[in-house]
Amino acid sequence: MNTDFLTTREKIFFLLSYSDEPLSAREIMRRLDIRKEKEIYDHIEHLARSSKRKGYTLIIIPARCKSCGYTFNSEKIKRPSRCPVCKSEKIEMPKFLIRNK
């Protein structure tokens, strides 16, 4: 599939739709050669809002602290900097996947 004519958001949509496993923002950045992680989170936030009226579901595997196991709120689509419980910065980033409803 030639993706040259697609927008960045459409590329992220197709990548997450056809992926066999959930992807983190960094993995998406690497695969699509995007420089800013925040840009990925902005696009995913928009895809989440769009999913409510379109035929797909955005699946979010929430971020988790590697030190104490705290699971972050999956409602907020962003990169947490540190754990609110133990203050560790060892965070497993949220991962994303798109599937049809």
VMD Tcl script that builds the backbone (N, CA, C; Angstrom):
set m [mol new atoms 303]
animate dup $m
set s [atomselect $m all]
$s set {name element resname resid chain x y z} {
  {N N MET 1 A 0.841 -1.176 0.000}
  {CA C MET 1 A 0.000 0.000 0.000}
  {C C MET 1 A 0.889 1.244 0.000}
  {N N ASN 2 A 0.663 2.135 -0.933}
  {CA C ASN 2 A 1.421 3.379 -1.014}
  {C C ASN 2 A 0.816 4.387 -0.048}
  {N N THR 3 A 1.608 4.810 0.936}
  {CA C THR 3 A 1.093 5.716 1.965}
  {C C THR 3 A 1.561 7.153 1.766}
  {N N ASP 4 A 2.185 7.447 0.632}
  {CA C ASP 4 A 2.722 8.791 0.394}
  {C C ASP 4 A 1.643 9.871 0.409}
  {N N PHE 5 A 0.449 9.535 -0.028}
  {CA C PHE 5 A -0.621 10.533 -0.137}
  {C C PHE 5 A -1.461 10.660 1.138}
  {N N LEU 6 A -1.175 9.862 2.145}
  {CA C LEU 6 A -1.955 9.903 3.387}
  {C C LEU 6 A -1.416 10.974 4.342}
  {N N THR 7 A -2.317 11.508 5.171}
  {CA C THR 7 A -1.888 12.435 6.220}
  {C C THR 7 A -1.209 11.622 7.325}
  {N N THR 8 A -0.513 12.310 8.206}
  {CA C THR 8 A 0.145 11.634 9.330}
  {C C THR 8 A -0.883 10.887 10.168}
  {N N ARG 9 A -2.020 11.509 10.429}
  {CA C ARG 9 A -3.062 10.868 11.237}
  {C C ARG 9 A -3.577 9.607 10.553}
  {N N GLU 10 A -3.764 9.659 9.242}
  {CA C GLU 10 A -4.229 8.474 8.511}
  {C C GLU 10 A -3.178 7.361 8.566}
  {N N LYS 11 A -1.912 7.729 8.482}
  {CA C LYS 11 A -0.844 6.727 8.574}
  {C C LYS 11 A -0.860 6.048 9.947}
  {N N ILE 12 A -1.045 6.846 10.999}
  {CA C ILE 12 A -1.123 6.281 12.354}
  {C C ILE 12 A -2.336 5.367 12.464}
  {N N PHE 13 A -3.470 5.810 11.914}
  {CA C PHE 13 A -4.689 5.003 11.935}
  {C C PHE 13 A -4.454 3.639 11.280}
  {N N PHE 14 A -3.880 3.632 10.076}
  {CA C PHE 14 A -3.654 2.365 9.376}
  {C C PHE 14 A -2.611 1.507 10.079}
  {N N LEU 15 A -1.571 2.131 10.617}
  {CA C LEU 15 A -0.548 1.377 11.351}
  {C C LEU 15 A -1.169 0.664 12.546}
  {N N LEU 16 A -1.986 1.384 13.334}
  {CA C LEU 16 A -2.607 0.786 14.518}
  {C C LEU 16 A -3.703 -0.210 14.146}
  {N N SER 17 A -4.340 -0.016 12.999}
  {CA C SER 17 A -5.401 -0.927 12.549}
  {C C SER 17 A -4.847 -2.275 12.105}
  {N N TYR 18 A -3.690 -2.249 11.453}
  {CA C TYR 18 A -3.131 -3.477 10.888}
  {C C TYR 18 A -2.051 -4.117 11.754}
  {N N SER 19 A -1.721 -3.479 12.855}
  {CA C SER 19 A -0.702 -4.032 13.745}
  {C C SER 19 A -1.247 -5.252 14.497}
  {N N ASP 20 A -0.397 -6.258 14.662}
  {CA C ASP 20 A -0.786 -7.462 15.408}
  {C C ASP 20 A -0.708 -7.244 16.908}
  {N N GLU 21 A 0.079 -6.250 17.315}
  {CA C GLU 21 A 0.256 -5.992 18.743}
  {C C GLU 21 A 0.152 -4.488 19.016}
  {N N PRO 22 A -0.216 -4.114 20.246}
  {CA C PRO 22 A -0.294 -2.693 20.593}
  {C C PRO 22 A 1.068 -2.018 20.451}
  {N N LEU 23 A 1.060 -0.758 20.028}
  {CA C LEU 23 A 2.289 -0.008 19.820}
  {C C LEU 23 A 2.335 1.214 20.725}
  {N N SER 24 A 3.530 1.527 21.214}
  {CA C SER 24 A 3.725 2.746 22.006}
  {C C SER 24 A 3.952 3.914 21.042}
  {N N ALA 25 A 3.895 5.128 21.570}
  {CA C ALA 25 A 4.123 6.315 20.741}
  {C C ALA 25 A 5.524 6.275 20.121}
  {N N ARG 26 A 6.498 5.813 20.872}
  {CA C ARG 26 A 7.875 5.738 20.344}
  {C C ARG 26 A 7.990 4.738 19.202}
  {N N GLU 27 A 7.285 3.619 19.330}
  {CA C GLU 27 A 7.303 2.632 18.241}
  {C C GLU 27 A 6.650 3.211 16.993}
  {N N ILE 28 A 5.571 3.952 17.177}
  {CA C ILE 28 A 4.900 4.604 16.050}
  {C C ILE 28 A 5.837 5.628 15.417}
  {N N MET 29 A 6.531 6.410 16.255}
  {CA C MET 29 A 7.487 7.405 15.752}
  {C C MET 29 A 8.546 6.748 14.867}
  {N N ARG 30 A 9.099 5.649 15.332}
  {CA C ARG 30 A 10.141 4.955 14.583}
  {C C ARG 30 A 9.626 4.425 13.250}
  {N N ARG 31 A 8.459 3.807 13.281}
  {CA C ARG 31 A 7.933 3.189 12.063}
  {C C ARG 31 A 7.510 4.215 11.014}
  {N N LEU 32 A 7.042 5.381 11.467}
  {CA C LEU 32 A 6.556 6.390 10.528}
  {C C LEU 32 A 7.523 7.562 10.355}
  {N N ASP 33 A 8.677 7.486 10.998}
  {CA C ASP 33 A 9.698 8.528 10.899}
  {C C ASP 33 A 9.147 9.911 11.276}
  {N N ILE 34 A 8.529 9.959 12.460}
  {CA C ILE 34 A 8.001 11.204 13.014}
  {C C ILE 34 A 8.939 11.614 14.141}
  {N N ARG 35 A 9.230 12.902 14.241}
  {CA C ARG 35 A 10.241 13.378 15.188}
  {C C ARG 35 A 9.715 13.687 16.584}
  {N N LYS 36 A 8.483 14.145 16.719}
  {CA C LYS 36 A 7.973 14.597 18.015}
  {C C LYS 36 A 6.954 13.618 18.602}
  {N N GLU 37 A 7.253 13.150 19.806}
  {CA C GLU 37 A 6.362 12.213 20.492}
  {C C GLU 37 A 5.015 12.866 20.794}
  {N N LYS 38 A 5.023 14.149 21.159}
  {CA C LYS 38 A 3.780 14.863 21.466}
  {C C LYS 38 A 2.834 14.859 20.260}
  {N N GLU 39 A 3.395 14.940 19.060}
  {CA C GLU 39 A 2.585 14.909 17.845}
  {C C GLU 39 A 1.797 13.595 17.757}
  {N N ILE 40 A 2.443 12.502 18.126}
  {CA C ILE 40 A 1.774 11.194 18.113}
  {C C ILE 40 A 0.594 11.205 19.085}
  {N N TYR 41 A 0.827 11.691 20.312}
  {CA C TYR 41 A -0.238 11.726 21.311}
  {C C TYR 41 A -1.390 12.629 20.871}
  {N N ASP 42 A -1.092 13.737 20.209}
  {CA C ASP 42 A -2.147 14.628 19.699}
  {C C ASP 42 A -3.005 13.913 18.662}
  {N N HIS 43 A -2.362 13.190 17.756}
  {CA C HIS 43 A -3.108 12.458 16.720}
  {C C HIS 43 A -3.941 11.327 17.339}
  {N N ILE 44 A -3.373 10.626 18.309}
  {CA C ILE 44 A -4.099 9.528 18.948}
  {C C ILE 44 A -5.300 10.072 19.720}
  {N N GLU 45 A -5.128 11.212 20.358}
  {CA C GLU 45 A -6.248 11.865 21.063}
  {C C GLU 45 A -7.390 12.160 20.082}
  {N N HIS 46 A -7.049 12.658 18.918}
  {CA C HIS 46 A -8.060 12.955 17.903}
  {C C HIS 46 A -8.715 11.670 17.398}
  {N N LEU 47 A -7.922 10.628 17.189}
  {CA C LEU 47 A -8.477 9.340 16.753}
  {C C LEU 47 A -9.441 8.786 17.800}
  {N N ALA 48 A -9.129 8.984 19.072}
  {CA C ALA 48 A -10.009 8.519 20.150}
  {C C ALA 48 A -11.349 9.248 20.099}
  {N N ARG 49 A -11.314 10.562 19.890}
  {CA C ARG 49 A -12.565 11.337 19.800}
  {C C ARG 49 A -13.360 10.930 18.562}
  {N N SER 50 A -12.676 10.720 17.450}
  {CA C SER 50 A -13.343 10.349 16.195}
  {C C SER 50 A -13.971 8.962 16.279}
  {N N SER 51 A -13.378 8.090 17.061}
  {CA C SER 51 A -13.858 6.708 17.135}
  {C C SER 51 A -15.285 6.621 17.670}
  {N N LYS 52 A -15.701 7.616 18.432}
  {CA C LYS 52 A -17.047 7.589 19.007}
  {C C LYS 52 A -18.130 7.636 17.937}
  {N N ARG 53 A -17.829 8.249 16.793}
  {CA C ARG 53 A -18.841 8.353 15.746}
  {C C ARG 53 A -18.472 7.595 14.468}
  {N N LYS 54 A -17.389 6.844 14.528}
  {CA C LYS 54 A -16.969 6.058 13.370}
  {C C LYS 54 A -16.942 4.583 13.749}
  {N N GLY 55 A -16.655 3.737 12.804}
  {CA C GLY 55 A -16.769 2.304 13.017}
  {C C GLY 55 A -15.550 1.606 13.578}
  {N N TYR 56 A -14.814 2.264 14.459}
  {CA C TYR 56 A -13.649 1.601 15.048}
  {C C TYR 56 A -13.543 1.947 16.527}
  {N N THR 57 A -12.719 1.170 17.217}
  {CA C THR 57 A -12.458 1.383 18.640}
  {C C THR 57 A -10.962 1.539 18.844}
  {N N LEU 58 A -10.580 2.572 19.587}
  {CA C LEU 58 A -9.177 2.741 19.976}
  {C C LEU 58 A -8.984 2.017 21.295}
  {N N ILE 59 A -8.124 1.021 21.292}
  {CA C ILE 59 A -7.825 0.257 22.499}
  {C C ILE 59 A -6.566 0.855 23.119}
  {N N ILE 60 A -6.664 1.211 24.397}
  {CA C ILE 60 A -5.532 1.811 25.095}
  {C C ILE 60 A -5.089 0.884 26.222}
  {N N ILE 61 A -3.845 0.470 26.166}
  {CA C ILE 61 A -3.248 -0.269 27.273}
  {C C ILE 61 A -2.536 0.806 28.099}
  {N N PRO 62 A -3.034 1.091 29.299}
  {CA C PRO 62 A -2.518 2.234 30.057}
  {C C PRO 62 A -1.053 2.084 30.474}
  {N N ALA 63 A -0.428 3.233 30.717}
  {CA C ALA 63 A 0.954 3.251 31.213}
  {C C ALA 63 A 0.983 2.610 32.595}
  {N N ARG 64 A 2.145 2.032 32.937}
  {CA C ARG 64 A 2.283 1.336 34.212}
  {C C ARG 64 A 3.665 1.591 34.777}
  {N N CYS 65 A 3.719 1.781 36.088}
  {CA C CYS 65 A 5.000 1.970 36.780}
  {C C CYS 65 A 5.700 0.616 36.878}
  {N N LYS 66 A 6.941 0.569 36.434}
  {CA C LYS 66 A 7.705 -0.678 36.488}
  {C C LYS 66 A 8.191 -0.984 37.899}
  {N N SER 67 A 8.230 0.039 38.763}
  {CA C SER 67 A 8.729 -0.156 40.129}
  {C C SER 67 A 7.659 -0.685 41.077}
  {N N CYS 68 A 6.489 -0.032 41.108}
  {CA C CYS 68 A 5.467 -0.429 42.088}
  {C C CYS 68 A 4.209 -1.036 41.458}
  {N N GLY 69 A 4.097 -0.989 40.117}
  {CA C GLY 69 A 2.954 -1.597 39.451}
  {C C GLY 69 A 1.744 -0.692 39.308}
  {N N TYR 70 A 1.845 0.566 39.723}
  {CA C TYR 70 A 0.728 1.502 39.605}
  {C C TYR 70 A 0.313 1.620 38.132}
  {N N THR 71 A -0.999 1.558 37.870}
  {CA C THR 71 A -1.528 1.708 36.522}
  {C C THR 71 A -2.127 3.099 36.381}
  {N N PHE 72 A -1.664 3.819 35.384}
  {CA C PHE 72 A -2.133 5.182 35.139}
  {C C PHE 72 A -3.525 5.166 34.521}
  {N N ASN 73 A -4.218 6.277 34.636}
  {CA C ASN 73 A -5.557 6.445 34.075}
  {C C ASN 73 A -5.466 6.380 32.553}
  {N N SER 74 A -6.244 5.506 31.934}
  {CA C SER 74 A -6.191 5.370 30.475}
  {C C SER 74 A -7.013 6.443 29.767}
  {N N GLU 75 A -7.738 7.258 30.520}
  {CA C GLU 75 A -8.525 8.341 29.914}
  {C C GLU 75 A -7.617 9.431 29.355}
  {N N LYS 76 A -6.477 9.639 29.999}
  {CA C LYS 76 A -5.552 10.680 29.557}
  {C C LYS 76 A -4.541 10.065 28.600}
  {N N ILE 77 A -4.570 10.543 27.374}
  {CA C ILE 77 A -3.661 10.003 26.370}
  {C C ILE 77 A -2.428 10.892 26.339}
  {N N LYS 78 A -1.495 10.577 27.202}
  {CA C LYS 78 A -0.243 11.325 27.245}
  {C C LYS 78 A 0.838 10.476 27.884}
  {N N ARG 79 A 2.046 10.976 27.807}
  {CA C ARG 79 A 3.197 10.267 28.353}
  {C C ARG 79 A 3.400 10.711 29.804}
  {N N PRO 80 A 3.206 9.826 30.768}
  {CA C PRO 80 A 3.465 10.212 32.156}
  {C C PRO 80 A 4.965 10.336 32.409}
  {N N SER 81 A 5.336 11.286 33.260}
  {CA C SER 81 A 6.763 11.490 33.513}
  {C C SER 81 A 7.260 10.662 34.689}
  {N N ARG 82 A 6.422 10.541 35.734}
  {CA C ARG 82 A 6.818 9.697 36.865}
  {C C ARG 82 A 5.583 9.226 37.626}
  {N N CYS 83 A 5.789 8.217 38.440}
  {CA C CYS 83 A 4.711 7.589 39.193}
  {C C CYS 83 A 4.271 8.494 40.349}
  {N N PRO 84 A 2.959 8.713 40.497}
  {CA C PRO 84 A 2.479 9.529 41.606}
  {C C PRO 84 A 2.580 8.813 42.957}
  {N N VAL 85 A 2.737 7.505 42.945}
  {CA C VAL 85 A 2.799 6.731 44.182}
  {C C VAL 85 A 4.234 6.642 44.714}
  {N N CYS 86 A 5.148 6.121 43.884}
  {CA C CYS 86 A 6.514 5.891 44.356}
  {C C CYS 86 A 7.532 6.880 43.774}
  {N N LYS 87 A 7.084 7.752 42.898}
  {CA C LYS 87 A 7.922 8.791 42.272}
  {C C LYS 87 A 8.977 8.242 41.309}
  {N N SER 88 A 8.893 6.983 40.968}
  {CA C SER 88 A 9.832 6.385 40.028}
  {C C SER 88 A 9.597 6.945 38.620}
  {N N GLU 89 A 10.659 7.025 37.847}
  {CA C GLU 89 A 10.548 7.454 36.455}
  {C C GLU 89 A 10.630 6.264 35.502}
  {N N LYS 90 A 10.622 5.055 36.066}
  {CA C LYS 90 A 10.644 3.835 35.256}
  {C C LYS 90 A 9.207 3.488 34.874}
  {N N ILE 91 A 8.767 4.045 33.762}
  {CA C ILE 91 A 7.371 3.919 33.341}
  {C C ILE 91 A 7.284 3.133 32.040}
  {N N GLU 92 A 6.407 2.142 32.008}
  {CA C GLU 92 A 6.092 1.447 30.770}
  {C C GLU 92 A 5.029 2.288 30.074}
  {N N MET 93 A 5.353 2.812 28.917}
  {CA C MET 93 A 4.485 3.764 28.227}
  {C C MET 93 A 3.168 3.127 27.769}
  {N N PRO 94 A 2.120 3.953 27.598}
  {CA C PRO 94 A 0.853 3.410 27.106}
  {C C PRO 94 A 1.027 2.877 25.682}
  {N N LYS 95 A 0.197 1.906 25.355}
  {CA C LYS 95 A 0.243 1.312 24.011}
  {C C LYS 95 A -1.149 1.385 23.402}
  {N N PHE 96 A -1.192 1.382 22.070}
  {CA C PHE 96 A -2.439 1.643 21.367}
  {C C PHE 96 A -2.643 0.641 20.233}
  {N N LEU 97 A -3.929 0.412 19.952}
  {CA C LEU 97 A -4.329 -0.498 18.896}
  {C C LEU 97 A -5.691 -0.048 18.409}
  {N N ILE 98 A -5.998 -0.233 17.147}
  {CA C ILE 98 A -7.324 0.110 16.620}
  {C C ILE 98 A -7.945 -1.144 16.034}
  {N N ARG 99 A -9.198 -1.359 16.394}
  {CA C ARG 99 A -9.975 -2.482 15.874}
  {C C ARG 99 A -11.371 -2.009 15.470}
  {N N ASN 100 A -11.980 -2.742 14.541}
  {CA C ASN 100 A -13.358 -2.428 14.148}
  {C C ASN 100 A -14.292 -2.728 15.285}
  {N N LYS 101 A -15.383 -1.954 15.360}
  {CA C LYS 101 A -16.378 -2.179 16.423}
  {C C LYS 101 A -17.099 -3.482 16.204}
}
mol reanalyze $m
mol bondsrecalc $m
mol representation Tube
mol addrep $m
